[in-house]
Amino acid sequence: MVREVFRILDGESRNEAVHALFCEGRDLSMSAALLREQFAASSDGDSADTDRVYLTSDELKTAVKCQTEQFELLRPEGLRKLSSPYDVLYAWKEVTGSSEGPGKILESGCESDQGLLDTLSALKYVTSREQNIVPHLPARFLKNFMDVDAAHTRLESIASSGSKYSDGARELLKVWSSGK
């Protein structure tokens, strides 16, 4: 739908739409998903998918700048509230060419045991119908942003500690998915 809207817009209307969508948007997950799509579709070389491109080069630069600024202002609590935190984490990684920003926000969010449980709970994801539409914690996604072995070991430690966080850690371990 966004592609069709941009096809009929021109001039200042396009600039306003880019600004509203990527600079002032209320749904960071949605704008990050759109940014990822445009960033990938606009890639250099023969792999560019011009049928999916609806932002000009300058509009994409504006979108990347605005989104990156929003990503950098994001705090762990905000990340946990997103409808699709992976879209934000991957968009951030892709447009900056680095996992440093996403890694830092996850590291910050996982400093305490409660933070670890809350952050990993927010990162549960339905990756296939084989999982019967039950959210799993996909290590294959997490490995792009954090040390999954350390996180898994820490969950096991918390689960066996007898602390008030043990039950939550055991629940996350039940849905931990190594993937292939």
C-alpha positions in Angstrom: 0.0 0.0 0.0 2.8 2.4 0.9 4.3 1.8 -2.6 1.1 2.7 -4.3 0.7 5.9 -2.2 4.2 7.0 -3.1 3.5 6.4 -6.8 0.7 9.0 -6.7 2.5 11.6 -4.5 4.9 14.2 -5.9 7.0 17.2 -4.8 6.4 18.5 -1.3 3.7 15.8 -0.6 6.4 13.1 -1.0 8.7 15.0 1.4 6.0 15.3 3.9 5.1 11.7 3.6 8.7 10.6 4.1 9.0 12.9 7.1 5.7 11.7 8.6 6.5 8.0 8.1 10.2 7.8 9.0 10.9 10.8 11.2 7.7 11.3 13.2 6.1 7.9 12.8 4.4 6.5 15.9 5.1 2.8 15.0 8.9 2.3 14.9 8.4 -1.4 14.1 6.4 -0.6 11.0 8.7 2.2 9.7 11.8 0.0 10.4 10.2 -2.8 8.4 9.5 -0.4 5.5 13.0 1.0 5.8 14.5 -2.5 5.6 12.5 -3.3 2.5 13.5 -0.1 0.8 17.1 -0.4 1.8 17.3 -3.9 0.4 15.4 -3.1 -2.7 17.6 -0.1 -3.4 20.9 -2.0 -3.0 23.6 -1.3 -5.6 24.4 -3.4 -8.5 22.4 -6.0 -10.4 20.5 -7.1 -7.2 18.5 -3.8 -7.0 14.8 -4.6 -7.2 13.5 -1.5 -8.9 9.9 -2.8 -8.9 9.8 -2.5 -5.1 11.6 0.8 -4.9 9.4 3.8 -4.2 11.8 6.1 -2.4 14.3 8.2 -4.3 17.9 8.1 -3.2 17.5 11.4 -1.3 14.3 10.2 0.4 16.0 7.0 1.4 18.9 9.0 2.9 16.4 11.0 4.9 14.6 7.9 6.0 17.9 6.2 7.1 19.0 9.4 9.0 15.7 9.8 10.8 15.3 6.1 11.6 18.9 5.8 12.9 18.3 8.8 15.2 15.2 7.1 16.5 17.1 3.8 17.0 19.8 5.6 18.9 17.3 7.2 21.3 15.6 3.9 22.0 15.9 2.4 25.4 15.5 -1.2 26.5 12.0 -0.5 27.9 11.0 1.0 24.5 12.5 -1.9 22.6 10.5 -4.4 24.8 7.2 -2.6 23.9 7.7 -2.7 20.2 5.3 -4.9 18.2 8.3 -6.2 16.2 11.6 -5.6 17.9 13.5 -7.7 15.3 12.5 -5.3 12.5 14.1 -2.5 14.4 17.2 -4.5 15.4 17.8 -5.7 11.8 17.0 -2.4 10.2 19.5 -0.7 12.6 22.1 -3.3 11.7 21.5 -3.1 8.0 21.5 0.7 7.6 24.5 1.3 9.8 26.4 -1.8 8.7 27.1 -2.8 12.3 25.5 -4.7 15.1 27.0 -2.4 17.7 23.9 -0.3 18.3 21.5 -3.2 18.5 24.0 -5.1 20.7 24.4 -2.3 23.1 20.7 -1.9 23.7 20.3 -5.6 24.3 23.3 -5.7 26.6 21.8 -2.8 28.5 18.4 -4.4 28.6 19.9 -7.7 29.9 22.1 -6.3 32.7 19.8 -7.5 35.5 18.1 -10.9 35.8 14.7 -9.2 35.5 16.0 -7.3 32.4 17.3 -10.4 30.8 13.9 -12.2 31.3 11.9 -9.2 30.1 14.1 -8.6 27.1 14.2 -12.2 26.0 10.5 -12.5 26.5 10.0 -9.5 24.2 12.1 -11.2 21.6 10.1 -14.4 21.4 9.0 -14.9 17.8 6.9 -17.3 15.7 9.3 -18.5 13.0 7.3 -21.3 11.4 4.1 -23.3 11.4 6.2 -26.3 12.6 6.2 -24.6 15.9 2.4 -24.7 16.0 2.2 -20.9 16.1 3.8 -21.0 19.5 6.4 -18.2 20.0 10.0 -19.4 20.4 13.2 -17.6 21.3 15.2 -18.0 18.1 18.9 -18.2 18.9 19.6 -17.9 15.1 18.2 -14.4 15.2 19.7 -13.4 18.5 23.2 -14.4 17.5 23.3 -11.4 15.2 23.2 -9.1 18.2 24.4 -11.0 21.3 26.3 -13.9 22.6 23.6 -16.6 22.6 25.7 -19.1 24.4 26.3 -16.7 27.3 22.6 -15.8 27.4 21.6 -19.5 27.4 24.1 -20.3 30.1 22.9 -17.4 32.2 19.2 -18.5 31.8 20.2 -22.0 32.9 21.9 -20.6 35.9 19.0 -18.4 36.9 16.6 -21.3 36.3 18.5 -23.5 38.8 19.2 -20.7 41.3 15.9 -21.0 43.2 15.5 -17.2 42.9 12.3 -15.3 42.2 13.4 -15.3 38.6 13.8 -19.1 38.3 10.3 -19.9 36.9 10.6 -17.2 34.3 14.0 -18.5 33.2 12.7 -22.0 33.0 9.8 -20.8 30.8 12.2 -19.1 28.4 14.4 -22.2 28.2 11.4 -24.2 27.2 10.9 -22.0 24.1 14.6 -21.5 23.3 15.2 -22.5 19.7 18.6 -23.1 18.3 17.3 -23.3 14.7 19.5 -24.3 11.8 
